[in-house]
Amino acid sequence: ATGEQVSTSPSSGGSSAGRRLRTITVDQAISSASNVLVSILAARALGVSDFGWFGLVLITYVATQGTARALVGEPLLVRPVEAESRPGEAIGTGLVLSACIAVVVVAAGLVTSVAQRDLGLGLVALGAFIPLAFLQDLGRYLAFATHAPRRALVLDLTWLGLLVIAIGIVLATGSGSLVLFVVAWAGSGALAGLLVPLSYRRSRIRPGLGWLCETWPFSWRYALSFASMQG
């Protein structure tokens, strides 16, 4: 033993909380900047009509992501102890719920493609990546709930880095395809989402809706709040 003691003074706790708050602030700034960057790159890479269709794809993503976040992600902040002890169950529920949402989006895309092919295929491409893209967002909530915001920062930086590379390739090839742009954007988020099950591989991931059933007294309120704001 070295005789050293770990400081448990209030100033030490305040300093740690301050660092976490700064990390969360930086992460939120990066997340917001990424959304702005996507819009700018879409305006540069796509034609006028395709940029308009991309706006509808983006709205669909925000609506589906927000719904899944309200039902699974937000309750994690209310039950942080369980987020630390049972992350695998939250991840399993998130995968099942987002997969169900993805089926709806893909079906809507196939129907839409009859009238507007580019928009329909863009929605199909988005739906294909929704489950893993939601894992990226769920990983951020797990990080916030367990007071480990650096994990959230890593997830957002990973998506941002992959996004820049993927869309850089799209711009370099000169392709103005809406589908290709959606694949580059949502696909990079899906790749970043793969880090979440890797980070929690020691916790058994159980696909199912058990977590949602347990947190329903909180989650339905979050879902109703999100729906009313979006409406």
Disulfide bonds with the S-S distance in Angstrom:
none
